[in-house]
Amino acid sequence: MAKNIQVLSVNVSSVQGMPVKQATQFHPDSDKVSGNESVYSIHHVLRLLERGRSHFMAPVSEGVLMPDAVEWDILIEGNDHTHALPLDRFSGEHIEMEVMKIAGRSHDAKGVIPEETGNTTIPVEVIYARVTKPGMLKPGDTLVYIPRGFRIELVTLSDRAFRGEYEDLSGPRVEELITKHFSKSARNIRLKKTIIPDDENLLKQLIGSSLNNSADILITTGGTGVGKRDITVDTIRPLLTKEVPGIMEMIRVKYGSQKPQALLSRSVAGFIDNMLVYTLPGSVKAVNEYMEEILKTIDHLIYMRYGLDVH
């Protein structure tokens, strides 16, 4: 849910870890500041601190800020940012920022929070955000906090399930497991389930539709074996713009050592543009096994695709 956030102060430190100053002037011409209006380029990474979650003292006297300033602190009010997640956005009238990571409290070299002396901001929790829409930010501005939801497409490939000859159980099981996973981080997801026959053209059409709808994740079940009608892997693998082979290789080795038939699965994982794709076998048992491993890295894979190294 979108939420309005108030900007209380825009501050900068020219040396990492040193007391901050309110922004008054900035140069060169590519990054001008007049008064307390700070202009940020797309190269800036900003730190957002929330009143009540940071020990903030009044800024030191106004001064001229040089372009080598390394820490931009934005003091905000009105957001419980413990729920902010990577790829969420803070959007203003003239600027937009995207959350990169949430950091815990800052410590000095001895691991102790510094004494509250002088004029400074001591972060307790910090949102690191990158500027995605360059522009101006000043005290008194309003930012809208917009959580980033994930759009997930679940596709079951089965001639018999499509004809209604038996109930699809694998698709609902994937839905159950992935919903439980993202609920732990309070990540909003939108799920769409589809059952199609083992048809290459229909699968390609569905993939095209998923890409047009900016789906983040596509998970298929069925069609990963060696039968004549098992077309899922043969259809999807040529479409991958980047394959991530280690996931399925590890799953095959792990379960193939217990049950050699598991080695016959040809499942693949990877990206089609920015859409993360997994092809799973059609049995509920296999879904349980595969999803247990997939969910360990699914968030990190998405973040890495968008250039975020979140630990």
Contacts in CASP RR format, 6 or more apart in sequence:
PFRMAT RR
TARGET T0000
AUTHOR 0000-0000-0000
METHOD contacts of the structure
MODEL  1
MAKNIQVLSVNVSSVQGMPVKQATQFHPDSDKVSGNESVYSIHHVLRLLE
RGRSHFMAPVSEGVLMPDAVEWDILIEGNDHTHALPLDRFSGEHIEMEVM
KIAGRSHDAKGVIPEETGNTTIPVEVIYARVTKPGMLKPGDTLVYIPRGF
RIELVTLSDRAFRGEYEDLSGPRVEELITKHFSKSARNIRLKKTIIPDDE
NLLKQLIGSSLNNSADILITTGGTGVGKRDITVDTIRPLLTKEVPGIMEM
IRVKYGSQKPQALLSRSVAGFIDNMLVYTLPGSVKAVNEYMEEILKTIDH
LIYMRYGLDVH
1 147 0 8 1.000
2 144 0 8 1.000
2 145 0 8 1.000
2 146 0 8 1.000
2 147 0 8 1.000
3 78 0 8 1.000
3 79 0 8 1.000
3 144 0 8 1.000
3 145 0 8 1.000
4 78 0 8 1.000
4 142 0 8 1.000
4 143 0 8 1.000
4 144 0 8 1.000
4 145 0 8 1.000
5 76 0 8 1.000
5 77 0 8 1.000
5 78 0 8 1.000
5 79 0 8 1.000
5 90 0 8 1.000
5 142 0 8 1.000
5 143 0 8 1.000
5 144 0 8 1.000
5 145 0 8 1.000
6 76 0 8 1.000
6 77 0 8 1.000
6 78 0 8 1.000
6 140 0 8 1.000
6 141 0 8 1.000
6 142 0 8 1.000
6 143 0 8 1.000
7 74 0 8 1.000
7 75 0 8 1.000
7 76 0 8 1.000
7 137 0 8 1.000
7 138 0 8 1.000
7 139 0 8 1.000
7 140 0 8 1.000
7 141 0 8 1.000
7 142 0 8 1.000
7 143 0 8 1.000
8 51 0 8 1.000
8 75 0 8 1.000
8 76 0 8 1.000
8 77 0 8 1.000
8 139 0 8 1.000
8 140 0 8 1.000
9 22 0 8 1.000
9 56 0 8 1.000
9 59 0 8 1.000
9 73 0 8 1.000
9 74 0 8 1.000
9 75 0 8 1.000
9 139 0 8 1.000
10 22 0 8 1.000
10 23 0 8 1.000
10 36 0 8 1.000
10 38 0 8 1.000
10 72 0 8 1.000
10 73 0 8 1.000
10 74 0 8 1.000
10 75 0 8 1.000
10 137 0 8 1.000
10 138 0 8 1.000
10 139 0 8 1.000
11 20 0 8 1.000
11 21 0 8 1.000
11 22 0 8 1.000
11 23 0 8 1.000
11 59 0 8 1.000
11 72 0 8 1.000
11 73 0 8 1.000
11 74 0 8 1.000
11 75 0 8 1.000
11 121 0 8 1.000
12 20 0 8 1.000
12 21 0 8 1.000
12 22 0 8 1.000
12 23 0 8 1.000
12 38 0 8 1.000
12 65 0 8 1.000
12 69 0 8 1.000
12 71 0 8 1.000
12 72 0 8 1.000
12 73 0 8 1.000
13 19 0 8 1.000
13 20 0 8 1.000
13 21 0 8 1.000
13 69 0 8 1.000
13 70 0 8 1.000
13 71 0 8 1.000
13 73 0 8 1.000
14 21 0 8 1.000
14 65 0 8 1.000
14 66 0 8 1.000
14 68 0 8 1.000
14 69 0 8 1.000
14 70 0 8 1.000
15 70 0 8 1.000
16 70 0 8 1.000
16 71 0 8 1.000
17 71 0 8 1.000
18 120 0 8 1.000
19 60 0 8 1.000
19 118 0 8 1.000
19 119 0 8 1.000
19 120 0 8 1.000
20 59 0 8 1.000
20 60 0 8 1.000
20 71 0 8 1.000
20 73 0 8 1.000
20 119 0 8 1.000
20 120 0 8 1.000
20 121 0 8 1.000
21 59 0 8 1.000
21 60 0 8 1.000
21 61 0 8 1.000
21 62 0 8 1.000
21 63 0 8 1.000
21 65 0 8 1.000
22 36 0 8 1.000
22 59 0 8 1.000
22 60 0 8 1.000
22 62 0 8 1.000
23 33 0 8 1.000
23 35 0 8 1.000
23 36 0 8 1.000
23 37 0 8 1.000
23 38 0 8 1.000
23 65 0 8 1.000
24 33 0 8 1.000
24 35 0 8 1.000
24 36 0 8 1.000
24 62 0 8 1.000
24 63 0 8 1.000
24 64 0 8 1.000
24 65 0 8 1.000
25 33 0 8 1.000
25 34 0 8 1.000
25 35 0 8 1.000
25 63 0 8 1.000
25 64 0 8 1.000
25 65 0 8 1.000
26 32 0 8 1.000
26 33 0 8 1.000
26 38 0 8 1.000
26 39 0 8 1.000
26 64 0 8 1.000
26 65 0 8 1.000
26 67 0 8 1.000
26 69 0 8 1.000
27 64 0 8 1.000
27 66 0 8 1.000
27 67 0 8 1.000
28 67 0 8 1.000
30 41 0 8 1.000
31 39 0 8 1.000
31 40 0 8 1.000
31 41 0 8 1.000
31 67 0 8 1.000
32 39 0 8 1.000
33 39 0 8 1.000
33 65 0 8 1.000
35 138 0 8 1.000
36 138 0 8 1.000
36 139 0 8 1.000
37 136 0 8 1.000
37 137 0 8 1.000
37 138 0 8 1.000
38 72 0 8 1.000
38 136 0 8 1.000
38 137 0 8 1.000
38 138 0 8 1.000
39 134 0 8 1.000
39 135 0 8 1.000
39 136 0 8 1.000
39 137 0 8 1.000
40 46 0 8 1.000
40 72 0 8 1.000
40 95 0 8 1.000
40 131 0 8 1.000
40 134 0 8 1.000
40 135 0 8 1.000
40 136 0 8 1.000
40 137 0 8 1.000
41 131 0 8 1.000
41 134 0 8 1.000
42 130 0 8 1.000
42 131 0 8 1.000
42 132 0 8 1.000
42 133 0 8 1.000
42 134 0 8 1.000
43 131 0 8 1.000
44 72 0 8 1.000
44 130 0 8 1.000
44 131 0 8 1.000
45 72 0 8 1.000
45 100 0 8 1.000
45 128 0 8 1.000
45 129 0 8 1.000
45 130 0 8 1.000
45 131 0 8 1.000
46 72 0 8 1.000
46 73 0 8 1.000
46 74 0 8 1.000
46 97 0 8 1.000
46 128 0 8 1.000
46 129 0 8 1.000
46 130 0 8 1.000
46 131 0 8 1.000
47 71 0 8 1.000
47 72 0 8 1.000
47 73 0 8 1.000
47 74 0 8 1.000
47 123 0 8 1.000
47 126 0 8 1.000
47 127 0 8 1.000
47 128 0 8 1.000
47 129 0 8 1.000
48 73 0 8 1.000
48 74 0 8 1.000
48 76 0 8 1.000
48 81 0 8 1.000
48 90 0 8 1.000
48 97 0 8 1.000
48 126 0 8 1.000
48 127 0 8 1.000
48 128 0 8 1.000
48 129 0 8 1.000
49 56 0 8 1.000
49 73 0 8 1.000
49 74 0 8 1.000
49 75 0 8 1.000
49 76 0 8 1.000
49 121 0 8 1.000
49 123 0 8 1.000
49 125 0 8 1.000
49 126 0 8 1.000
49 127 0 8 1.000
50 75 0 8 1.000
50 76 0 8 1.000
50 77 0 8 1.000
50 78 0 8 1.000
50 79 0 8 1.000
50 80 0 8 1.000
50 81 0 8 1.000
50 125 0 8 1.000
51 75 0 8 1.000
51 76 0 8 1.000
51 77 0 8 1.000
51 78 0 8 1.000
53 81 0 8 1.000
53 82 0 8 1.000
53 124 0 8 1.000
53 125 0 8 1.000
54 75 0 8 1.000
54 121 0 8 1.000
54 122 0 8 1.000
54 123 0 8 1.000
54 124 0 8 1.000
54 125 0 8 1.000
54 126 0 8 1.000
55 116 0 8 1.000
55 121 0 8 1.000
55 122 0 8 1.000
55 124 0 8 1.000
56 75 0 8 1.000
56 121 0 8 1.000
56 122 0 8 1.000
57 116 0 8 1.000
57 118 0 8 1.000
57 119 0 8 1.000
57 120 0 8 1.000
57 121 0 8 1.000
58 119 0 8 1.000
59 119 0 8 1.000
60 119 0 8 1.000
73 121 0 8 1.000
74 137 0 8 1.000
75 121 0 8 1.000
76 143 0 8 1.000
79 145 0 8 1.000
81 102 0 8 1.000
81 125 0 8 1.000
81 127 0 8 1.000
82 102 0 8 1.000
82 125 0 8 1.000
83 186 0 8 1.000
84 99 0 8 1.000
84 102 0 8 1.000
84 127 0 8 1.000
84 145 0 8 1.000
84 147 0 8 1.000
85 99 0 8 1.000
85 102 0 8 1.000
85 147 0 8 1.000
85 148 0 8 1.000
85 185 0 8 1.000
85 186 0 8 1.000
85 187 0 8 1.000
86 99 0 8 1.000
86 100 0 8 1.000
86 101 0 8 1.000
86 148 0 8 1.000
86 303 0 8 1.000
86 308 0 8 1.000
86 310 0 8 1.000
87 98 0 8 1.000
87 99 0 8 1.000
87 148 0 8 1.000
87 302 0 8 1.000
87 303 0 8 1.000
87 306 0 8 1.000
87 308 0 8 1.000
88 98 0 8 1.000
88 99 0 8 1.000
88 145 0 8 1.000
88 146 0 8 1.000
88 147 0 8 1.000
88 148 0 8 1.000
89 96 0 8 1.000
89 97 0 8 1.000
89 98 0 8 1.000
89 99 0 8 1.000
89 132 0 8 1.000
89 145 0 8 1.000
89 146 0 8 1.000
89 148 0 8 1.000
90 96 0 8 1.000
90 97 0 8 1.000
90 99 0 8 1.000
90 129 0 8 1.000
90 143 0 8 1.000
90 144 0 8 1.000
90 145 0 8 1.000
90 146 0 8 1.000
91 97 0 8 1.000
91 133 0 8 1.000
91 143 0 8 1.000
91 144 0 8 1.000
91 146 0 8 1.000
92 137 0 8 1.000
92 141 0 8 1.000
92 142 0 8 1.000
92 143 0 8 1.000
92 144 0 8 1.000
93 141 0 8 1.000
93 142 0 8 1.000
94 135 0 8 1.000
94 136 0 8 1.000
94 137 0 8 1.000
94 141 0 8 1.000
95 131 0 8 1.000
95 133 0 8 1.000
95 134 0 8 1.000
95 135 0 8 1.000
95 136 0 8 1.000
95 137 0 8 1.000
96 131 0 8 1.000
96 132 0 8 1.000
96 133 0 8 1.000
97 129 0 8 1.000
97 130 0 8 1.000
97 131 0 8 1.000
97 132 0 8 1.000
97 143 0 8 1.000
98 129 0 8 1.000
98 130 0 8 1.000
98 132 0 8 1.000
99 127 0 8 1.000
99 128 0 8 1.000
99 129 0 8 1.000
100 128 0 8 1.000
100 129 0 8 1.000
100 130 0 8 1.000
100 308 0 8 1.000
100 310 0 8 1.000
101 128 0 8 1.000
101 308 0 8 1.000
101 310 0 8 1.000
101 311 0 8 1.000
102 125 0 8 1.000
102 126 0 8 1.000
102 127 0 8 1.000
102 128 0 8 1.000
103 123 0 8 1.000
103 125 0 8 1.000
103 126 0 8 1.000
103 128 0 8 1.000
104 123 0 8 1.000
104 124 0 8 1.000
104 125 0 8 1.000
104 126 0 8 1.000
105 113 0 8 1.000
105 123 0 8 1.000
105 124 0 8 1.000
105 125 0 8 1.000
106 113 0 8 1.000
106 122 0 8 1.000
106 123 0 8 1.000
106 124 0 8 1.000
106 126 0 8 1.000
107 113 0 8 1.000
108 114 0 8 1.000
113 122 0 8 1.000
113 124 0 8 1.000
114 122 0 8 1.000
116 122 0 8 1.000
147 187 0 8 1.000
147 188 0 8 1.000
149 187 0 8 1.000
149 188 0 8 1.000
149 189 0 8 1.000
149 190 0 8 1.000
149 216 0 8 1.000
150 182 0 8 1.000
150 187 0 8 1.000
150 188 0 8 1.000
150 189 0 8 1.000
150 190 0 8 1.000
150 216 0 8 1.000
150 217 0 8 1.000
150 302 0 8 1.000
151 189 0 8 1.000
151 190 0 8 1.000
151 192 0 8 1.000
151 213 0 8 1.000
151 214 0 8 1.000
151 215 0 8 1.000
151 216 0 8 1.000
151 217 0 8 1.000
152 178 0 8 1.000
152 189 0 8 1.000
152 190 0 8 1.000
152 191 0 8 1.000
152 192 0 8 1.000
152 215 0 8 1.000
152 216 0 8 1.000
152 217 0 8 1.000
152 218 0 8 1.000
152 219 0 8 1.000
153 191 0 8 1.000
153 192 0 8 1.000
153 194 0 8 1.000
153 206 0 8 1.000
153 210 0 8 1.000
153 213 0 8 1.000
153 215 0 8 1.000
153 217 0 8 1.000
153 218 0 8 1.000
153 219 0 8 1.000
154 171 0 8 1.000
154 174 0 8 1.000
154 175 0 8 1.000
154 178 0 8 1.000
154 191 0 8 1.000
154 192 0 8 1.000
154 193 0 8 1.000
154 194 0 8 1.000
154 219 0 8 1.000
154 220 0 8 1.000
154 221 0 8 1.000
155 193 0 8 1.000
155 194 0 8 1.000
155 195 0 8 1.000
155 196 0 8 1.000
155 203 0 8 1.000
155 206 0 8 1.000
155 218 0 8 1.000
155 219 0 8 1.000
155 220 0 8 1.000
155 221 0 8 1.000
156 168 0 8 1.000
156 170 0 8 1.000
156 171 0 8 1.000
156 193 0 8 1.000
156 194 0 8 1.000
156 195 0 8 1.000
156 196 0 8 1.000
156 220 0 8 1.000
156 221 0 8 1.000
156 222 0 8 1.000
156 282 0 8 1.000
157 196 0 8 1.000
157 197 0 8 1.000
157 198 0 8 1.000
157 203 0 8 1.000
157 220 0 8 1.000
157 221 0 8 1.000
157 222 0 8 1.000
157 223 0 8 1.000
157 231 0 8 1.000
157 232 0 8 1.000
158 168 0 8 1.000
158 195 0 8 1.000
158 197 0 8 1.000
158 198 0 8 1.000
158 222 0 8 1.000
158 282 0 8 1.000
159 197 0 8 1.000
159 198 0 8 1.000
159 229 0 8 1.000
160 166 0 8 1.000
161 167 0 8 1.000
161 168 0 8 1.000
161 195 0 8 1.000
162 195 0 8 1.000
162 196 0 8 1.000
162 197 0 8 1.000
163 197 0 8 1.000
168 195 0 8 1.000
169 284 0 8 1.000
170 221 0 8 1.000
170 222 0 8 1.000
170 280 0 8 1.000
170 282 0 8 1.000
170 283 0 8 1.000
170 284 0 8 1.000
170 286 0 8 1.000
170 287 0 8 1.000
171 193 0 8 1.000
171 221 0 8 1.000
171 287 0 8 1.000
172 193 0 8 1.000
173 284 0 8 1.000
173 287 0 8 1.000
173 288 0 8 1.000
173 291 0 8 1.000
174 219 0 8 1.000
174 221 0 8 1.000
174 280 0 8 1.000
174 287 0 8 1.000
174 291 0 8 1.000
175 191 0 8 1.000
175 193 0 8 1.000
177 287 0 8 1.000
177 288 0 8 1.000
177 291 0 8 1.000
177 295 0 8 1.000
178 189 0 8 1.000
178 191 0 8 1.000
178 217 0 8 1.000
178 219 0 8 1.000
178 291 0 8 1.000
178 295 0 8 1.000
179 189 0 8 1.000
179 191 0 8 1.000
181 295 0 8 1.000
181 298 0 8 1.000
182 188 0 8 1.000
182 189 0 8 1.000
185 299 0 8 1.000
194 206 0 8 1.000
196 202 0 8 1.000
196 203 0 8 1.000
196 206 0 8 1.000
198 223 0 8 1.000
198 229 0 8 1.000
198 230 0 8 1.000
198 231 0 8 1.000
198 232 0 8 1.000
199 231 0 8 1.000
200 231 0 8 1.000
200 234 0 8 1.000
200 235 0 8 1.000
203 220 0 8 1.000
203 231 0 8 1.000
203 232 0 8 1.000
203 235 0 8 1.000
203 236 0 8 1.000
204 235 0 8 1.000
204 239 0 8 1.000
207 218 0 8 1.000
207 236 0 8 1.000
207 239 0 8 1.000
207 272 0 8 1.000
210 218 0 8 1.000
210 275 0 8 1.000
211 272 0 8 1.000
211 273 0 8 1.000
211 275 0 8 1.000
215 275 0 8 1.000
216 274 0 8 1.000
216 275 0 8 1.000
216 276 0 8 1.000
216 302 0 8 1.000
217 275 0 8 1.000
217 276 0 8 1.000
217 277 0 8 1.000
217 278 0 8 1.000
217 298 0 8 1.000
217 302 0 8 1.000
218 272 0 8 1.000
218 275 0 8 1.000
218 276 0 8 1.000
218 277 0 8 1.000
218 278 0 8 1.000
219 277 0 8 1.000
219 278 0 8 1.000
219 279 0 8 1.000
219 280 0 8 1.000
220 232 0 8 1.000
220 236 0 8 1.000
220 277 0 8 1.000
220 278 0 8 1.000
220 279 0 8 1.000
220 280 0 8 1.000
221 280 0 8 1.000
221 281 0 8 1.000
221 282 0 8 1.000
221 287 0 8 1.000
222 230 0 8 1.000
222 232 0 8 1.000
222 279 0 8 1.000
222 280 0 8 1.000
222 281 0 8 1.000
222 282 0 8 1.000
223 229 0 8 1.000
223 230 0 8 1.000
223 231 0 8 1.000
223 232 0 8 1.000
223 233 0 8 1.000
223 279 0 8 1.000
223 281 0 8 1.000
223 282 0 8 1.000
224 230 0 8 1.000
224 232 0 8 1.000
224 233 0 8 1.000
224 265 0 8 1.000
224 266 0 8 1.000
224 267 0 8 1.000
224 279 0 8 1.000
224 280 0 8 1.000
224 281 0 8 1.000
224 282 0 8 1.000
225 233 0 8 1.000
225 264 0 8 1.000
225 265 0 8 1.000
225 266 0 8 1.000
225 281 0 8 1.000
226 264 0 8 1.000
226 266 0 8 1.000
230 266 0 8 1.000
232 279 0 8 1.000
233 266 0 8 1.000
233 267 0 8 1.000
233 268 0 8 1.000
233 279 0 8 1.000
236 268 0 8 1.000
236 272 0 8 1.000
236 277 0 8 1.000
236 279 0 8 1.000
237 243 0 8 1.000
237 268 0 8 1.000
239 272 0 8 1.000
240 268 0 8 1.000
240 270 0 8 1.000
240 271 0 8 1.000
240 272 0 8 1.000
240 277 0 8 1.000
241 271 0 8 1.000
241 272 0 8 1.000
241 273 0 8 1.000
242 270 0 8 1.000
242 271 0 8 1.000
243 268 0 8 1.000
243 269 0 8 1.000
243 270 0 8 1.000
244 269 0 8 1.000
244 270 0 8 1.000
244 271 0 8 1.000
244 301 0 8 1.000
245 268 0 8 1.000
245 269 0 8 1.000
246 269 0 8 1.000
247 269 0 8 1.000
247 278 0 8 1.000
247 293 0 8 1.000
247 294 0 8 1.000
247 297 0 8 1.000
248 265 0 8 1.000
248 267 0 8 1.000
248 268 0 8 1.000
248 269 0 8 1.000
250 293 0 8 1.000
251 267 0 8 1.000
251 289 0 8 1.000
251 290 0 8 1.000
251 293 0 8 1.000
252 262 0 8 1.000
252 263 0 8 1.000
252 265 0 8 1.000
252 267 0 8 1.000
254 293 0 8 1.000
255 262 0 8 1.000
255 289 0 8 1.000
256 262 0 8 1.000
256 263 0 8 1.000
262 286 0 8 1.000
262 289 0 8 1.000
265 281 0 8 1.000
265 286 0 8 1.000
267 278 0 8 1.000
267 279 0 8 1.000
267 280 0 8 1.000
267 281 0 8 1.000
267 290 0 8 1.000
268 277 0 8 1.000
268 278 0 8 1.000
268 279 0 8 1.000
269 276 0 8 1.000
269 277 0 8 1.000
269 278 0 8 1.000
269 279 0 8 1.000
269 294 0 8 1.000
270 276 0 8 1.000
270 277 0 8 1.000
270 278 0 8 1.000
271 277 0 8 1.000
271 305 0 8 1.000
274 305 0 8 1.000
274 306 0 8 1.000
276 298 0 8 1.000
276 301 0 8 1.000
276 302 0 8 1.000
276 305 0 8 1.000
278 290 0 8 1.000
278 294 0 8 1.000
280 286 0 8 1.000
280 287 0 8 1.000
280 290 0 8 1.000
280 291 0 8 1.000
281 287 0 8 1.000
281 290 0 8 1.000
299 310 0 8 1.000
300 310 0 8 1.000
303 309 0 8 1.000
303 310 0 8 1.000
END
